[in-house]
């Protein structure tokens, strides 16, 4: 019995040593791992004769951690990996199964069917299924201040400045023009600053507020402001009506339920993808209707780029992986991804079944995730080129109405200039009568009109009426 145990121990040691030697020899013989991938922004992209992208950076970090060398080639048939009718795998999965590649580093979704055929690491990126469409066909919750949406913030600020300047010009013109205020010592000026503000506001409501200016300069300023108000209101109501009609003409989409319950907007997904398989195998009634609609209409696309392009053209919703859709949104500002994400899954690196690299790769991916390297790579390759949308795209901006602002500025300038000419003409006549210099009379007139305080005179008038 002792002899038998000793022989069994020696045999086990010999077998284990042989296996280790064979493994070491195979690893030494294969000093360079063959990696297959597929071109897809921003995972793998061509840069001259080299490849770059998220997956290439990830592969480089893993190679540093595990100490292996690699050689990358693009998959021959341009497919990710699907089981055909004969039971064979195509694409990158097929190359790994047939031993043509040691690793497949690409946005390969972790599925049960693939897990049976190859080894798949811990996911290096989480994703799901969402909807990509144009911003103008996405449902947006109405707010309390949507009535301000026809104009942008800078336009509203410009209108406020124009209102204050116009009221100030009316007040100044009414003081300068002799037709409005002939005798500053004895007459009361109706156009105080408060009345000028009220008069200008009345024009915005198309109601008016008397008394109206009598001088040519005052009428020029008033007519210019009236023109500005009419054009402004026309633009406001036109833009507001356009927004309302646009909202009512589109069937708003913000979820897969909305997508399934309408037939106005066409939708589709990538042919032969795991996204299509999700809808095909789902027991959810809404998801089944989506699949049946796509199958009936044959609204599949052959590539991610085609789906994005159709979504950009309008009246088409592209269903795909949320991270890929986020990239399209970062590049094309007219697109938006729906908030709803279903069927959460992960992207993994593929190895042959039973590969000793599988465990090490999974551990290295977790280490990179904990160190924040994966988050850094995500922010690096998904950087957005779009400015933040602080206002609706349909909002009229100040530069779009610069013509009417220019007309108002010219009108205000002409009004003030006419008032000065009127005052100069009166000063010249008074100077001839008083035999003084025109400049001294003009200076005296300006001093009286711009510095006269009506408070004391009003108080005196009140006292006389009481007496």
TAHU-V297451 format. One record per residue. N is the residue number from 1. RES is the residue in one letter. SS is DSSP state (~ for helix, > for strand, _ for the rest). BURIAL is 1 if it has 9 or more other ideal C-beta (glycine too) atoms within 8 Angstrom, else 0. Layout:
BEGIN
N/RES/SS/BURIAL ; N/RES/SS/BURIAL
END
This chain:
BEGIN
1/X/_/0 ; 2/X/~/0 ; 3/X/~/0 ; 4/X/~/0 ; 5/X/~/0 ; 6/X/~/0 ; 7/X/~/0 ; 8/X/~/0 ; 9/X/~/0 ; 10/X/~/0 ; 11/X/~/0 ; 12/X/~/0 ; 13/X/~/0 ; 14/X/~/0 ; 15/X/~/0 ; 16/X/~/0 ; 17/X/~/0 ; 18/X/~/0 ; 19/X/~/0 ; 20/X/~/0 ; 21/X/~/0 ; 22/X/~/0 ; 23/X/~/1 ; 24/X/~/0 ; 25/X/~/0 ; 26/X/~/0 ; 27/X/~/0 ; 28/X/~/0 ; 29/X/~/0 ; 30/X/_/0 ; 31/X/_/0 ; 32/X/>/0 ; 33/X/>/1 ; 34/X/>/1 ; 35/X/>/1 ; 36/X/>/1 ; 37/X/>/1 ; 38/X/_/1 ; 39/X/_/0 ; 40/X/>/1 ; 41/X/_/0 ; 42/X/_/0 ; 43/X/_/1 ; 44/X/>/1 ; 45/X/>/1 ; 46/X/>/0 ; 47/X/>/0 ; 48/X/_/0 ; 49/X/_/0 ; 50/X/>/0 ; 51/X/>/1 ; 52/X/>/1 ; 53/X/_/1 ; 54/X/~/1 ; 55/X/~/1 ; 56/X/~/1 ; 57/X/~/1 ; 58/X/~/1 ; 59/X/~/1 ; 60/X/~/0 ; 61/X/~/1 ; 62/X/~/1 ; 63/X/~/1 ; 64/X/~/0 ; 65/X/~/1 ; 66/X/~/1 ; 67/X/_/0 ; 68/X/_/0 ; 69/X/>/0 ; 70/X/>/1 ; 71/X/>/0 ; 72/X/>/1 ; 73/X/>/1 ; 74/X/>/1 ; 75/X/_/1 ; 76/X/_/0 ; 77/X/_/0 ; 78/X/_/0 ; 79/X/_/1 ; 80/X/_/1 ; 81/X/_/1 ; 82/X/_/1 ; 83/X/>/0 ; 84/X/_/0 ; 85/X/_/0 ; 86/X/_/0 ; 87/X/_/0 ; 88/X/_/0 ; 89/X/>/1 ; 90/X/_/1 ; 91/X/~/1 ; 92/X/~/1 ; 93/X/~/1 ; 94/X/~/1 ; 95/X/~/1 ; 96/X/~/1 ; 97/X/~/1 ; 98/X/_/0 ; 99/X/_/0 ; 100/X/_/0 ; 101/X/_/1 ; 102/X/_/1 ; 103/X/>/1 ; 104/X/>/1 ; 105/X/>/1 ; 106/X/>/1 ; 107/X/>/1 ; 108/X/>/1 ; 109/X/>/1 ; 110/X/_/1 ; 111/X/_/1 ; 112/X/~/0 ; 113/X/~/0 ; 114/X/~/1 ; 115/X/~/1 ; 116/X/~/0 ; 117/X/~/1 ; 118/X/_/1 ; 119/X/>/1 ; 120/X/>/1 ; 121/X/_/1 ; 122/X/_/0 ; 123/X/_/1 ; 124/X/_/1 ; 125/X/>/1 ; 126/X/>/0 ; 127/X/>/1 ; 128/X/>/1 ; 129/X/>/1 ; 130/X/>/1 ; 131/X/>/1 ; 132/X/>/1 ; 133/X/>/1 ; 134/X/>/1 ; 135/X/~/1 ; 136/X/~/0 ; 137/X/~/1 ; 138/X/>/1 ; 139/X/_/0 ; 140/X/_/0 ; 141/X/_/0 ; 142/X/_/0 ; 143/X/_/0 ; 144/X/_/0 ; 145/X/_/0 ; 146/X/~/0 ; 147/X/~/0 ; 148/X/~/0 ; 149/X/_/1 ; 150/X/_/1 ; 151/X/>/1 ; 152/X/_/1 ; 153/X/~/0 ; 154/X/~/0 ; 155/X/~/1 ; 156/X/~/1 ; 157/X/~/1 ; 158/X/~/1 ; 159/X/~/1 ; 160/X/~/0 ; 161/X/~/0 ; 162/X/~/1 ; 163/X/~/1 ; 164/X/~/1 ; 165/X/~/1 ; 166/X/~/1 ; 167/X/~/1 ; 168/X/~/1 ; 169/X/~/1 ; 170/X/~/1 ; 171/X/~/1 ; 172/X/~/1 ; 173/X/~/1 ; 174/X/~/1 ; 175/X/~/1 ; 176/X/~/1 ; 177/X/_/1 ; 178/X/_/1 ; 179/X/_/1 ; 180/X/_/1 ; 181/X/_/1 ; 182/X/_/0 ; 183/X/_/0 ; 184/X/_/1 ; 185/X/_/0 ; 186/X/_/0 ; 187/X/_/0 ; 188/X/_/0 ; 189/X/_/1 ; 190/X/_/0 ; 191/X/_/1 ; 192/X/_/1 ; 193/X/~/0 ; 194/X/~/0 ; 195/X/~/1 ; 196/X/~/1 ; 197/X/~/1 ; 198/X/~/1 ; 199/X/~/1 ; 200/X/~/1 ; 201/X/~/1 ; 202/X/~/1 ; 203/X/~/1 ; 204/X/~/1 ; 205/X/_/0 ; 206/X/_/0 ; 207/X/_/0 ; 208/X/_/0 ; 209/X/_/0 ; 210/X/_/0 ; 211/X/_/0 ; 212/X/_/0 ; 213/X/_/1 ; 214/X/_/0 ; 215/X/_/1 ; 216/X/~/1 ; 217/X/~/1 ; 218/X/~/1 ; 219/X/~/1 ; 220/X/~/1 ; 221/X/~/1 ; 222/X/~/1 ; 223/X/~/1 ; 224/X/~/1 ; 225/X/~/1 ; 226/X/~/1 ; 227/X/~/1 ; 228/X/~/1 ; 229/X/~/1 ; 230/X/~/1 ; 231/X/~/1 ; 232/X/~/1 ; 233/X/~/1 ; 234/X/~/0 ; 235/X/~/1 ; 236/X/~/1 ; 237/X/~/1 ; 238/X/~/0 ; 239/X/~/1 ; 240/X/~/1 ; 241/X/~/0 ; 242/X/~/1 ; 243/X/~/1 ; 244/X/~/0 ; 245/X/~/0 ; 246/X/~/1 ; 247/X/~/0 ; 248/X/~/0 ; 249/X/~/0 ; 250/X/_/1 ; 251/X/_/0 ; 252/X/_/1 ; 253/X/>/1 ; 254/X/_/1 ; 255/X/_/0 ; 256/X/~/1 ; 257/X/~/0 ; 258/X/~/1 ; 259/X/~/1 ; 260/X/~/1 ; 261/X/_/0 ; 262/X/_/1 ; 263/X/_/0 ; 264/X/_/0 ; 265/X/_/1 ; 266/X/>/0 ; 267/X/>/1 ; 268/X/>/1 ; 269/X/>/1 ; 270/X/>/1 ; 271/X/_/0 ; 272/X/_/0 ; 273/X/_/1 ; 274/X/~/0 ; 275/X/~/1 ; 276/X/~/1 ; 277/X/~/1 ; 278/X/~/1 ; 279/X/~/1 ; 280/X/~/0 ; 281/X/~/0 ; 282/X/_/1 ; 283/X/_/0 ; 284/X/_/0 ; 285/X/~/0 ; 286/X/~/1 ; 287/X/~/1 ; 288/X/~/1 ; 289/X/~/1 ; 290/X/~/1 ; 291/X/~/1 ; 292/X/~/0 ; 293/X/~/1 ; 294/X/~/1 ; 295/X/~/0 ; 296/X/~/0 ; 297/X/~/0 ; 298/X/_/0 ; 299/X/_/1 ; 300/X/_/1 ; 301/X/>/1 ; 302/X/_/0 ; 303/X/_/0 ; 304/X/~/1 ; 305/X/~/0 ; 306/X/~/1 ; 307/X/~/1 ; 308/X/~/1 ; 309/X/~/0 ; 310/X/~/1 ; 311/X/~/1 ; 312/X/~/1 ; 313/X/~/0 ; 314/X/_/0 ; 315/X/_/0 ; 316/X/>/1 ; 317/X/>/1 ; 318/X/>/1 ; 319/X/>/1 ; 320/X/>/1 ; 321/X/>/1 ; 322/X/~/1 ; 323/X/~/1 ; 324/X/~/1 ; 325/X/~/1 ; 326/X/~/1 ; 327/X/~/1 ; 328/X/~/1 ; 329/X/~/1 ; 330/X/~/1 ; 331/X/~/0 ; 332/X/_/0 ; 333/X/_/0 ; 334/X/_/0 ; 335/X/>/1 ; 336/X/>/1 ; 337/X/>/1 ; 338/X/_/1 ; 339/X/_/0 ; 340/X/_/1 ; 341/X/_/0 ; 342/X/>/1 ; 343/X/>/0 ; 344/X/>/0 ; 345/X/>/1 ; 346/X/>/1 ; 347/X/>/1 ; 348/X/>/1 ; 349/X/>/1 ; 350/X/>/1 ; 351/X/>/1 ; 352/X/_/1 ; 353/X/_/0 ; 354/X/_/0 ; 355/X/_/1 ; 356/X/_/0 ; 357/X/~/1 ; 358/X/~/1 ; 359/X/~/0 ; 360/X/~/1 ; 361/X/~/1 ; 362/X/~/1 ; 363/X/~/0 ; 364/X/~/1 ; 365/X/~/1 ; 366/X/~/1 ; 367/X/~/1 ; 368/X/~/1 ; 369/X/~/1 ; 370/X/~/0 ; 371/X/_/0 ; 372/X/_/0 ; 373/X/~/1 ; 374/X/~/1 ; 375/X/~/0 ; 376/X/~/0 ; 377/X/~/1 ; 378/X/~/1 ; 379/X/~/0 ; 380/X/~/1 ; 381/X/~/1 ; 382/X/_/1 ; 383/X/_/0 ; 384/X/_/0 ; 385/X/_/0 ; 386/X/_/0 ; 387/X/_/0 ; 388/X/_/0 ; 389/X/_/1 ; 390/X/_/0 ; 391/X/_/0 ; 392/X/_/0 ; 393/X/_/0 ; 394/X/_/1 ; 395/X/_/1 ; 396/X/>/1 ; 397/X/_/1 ; 398/X/~/1 ; 399/X/~/0 ; 400/X/~/0 ; 401/X/~/1 ; 402/X/~/0 ; 403/X/~/0 ; 404/X/~/1 ; 405/X/~/1 ; 406/X/~/0 ; 407/X/~/1 ; 408/X/~/1 ; 409/X/~/0 ; 410/X/~/1 ; 411/X/~/1 ; 412/X/~/1 ; 413/X/~/0 ; 414/X/~/1 ; 415/X/~/1 ; 416/X/~/1 ; 417/X/~/1 ; 418/X/~/1 ; 419/X/~/1 ; 420/X/~/1 ; 421/X/~/0 ; 422/X/~/1 ; 423/X/~/1 ; 424/X/~/1 ; 425/X/~/0 ; 426/X/~/1 ; 427/X/~/1 ; 428/X/~/1 ; 429/X/~/0 ; 430/X/~/1 ; 431/X/~/1 ; 432/X/~/0 ; 433/X/~/0 ; 434/X/~/0 ; 435/X/_/0 ; 436/X/_/0 ; 437/X/_/0 ; 438/X/~/1 ; 439/X/~/0 ; 440/X/~/1 ; 441/X/~/1 ; 442/X/~/1 ; 443/X/~/0 ; 444/X/~/0 ; 445/X/~/1 ; 446/X/~/1 ; 447/X/~/0 ; 448/X/~/1 ; 449/X/~/1 ; 450/X/~/0 ; 451/X/~/0 ; 452/X/_/0 ; 453/X/_/0 ; 454/X/~/1 ; 455/X/~/0 ; 456/X/~/0 ; 457/X/~/1 ; 458/X/~/1 ; 459/X/~/0 ; 460/X/~/0 ; 461/X/~/0 ; 462/X/~/0 ; 463/X/~/0 ; 464/X/~/0 ; 465/X/~/0 ; 466/X/~/0 ; 467/X/_/0
END
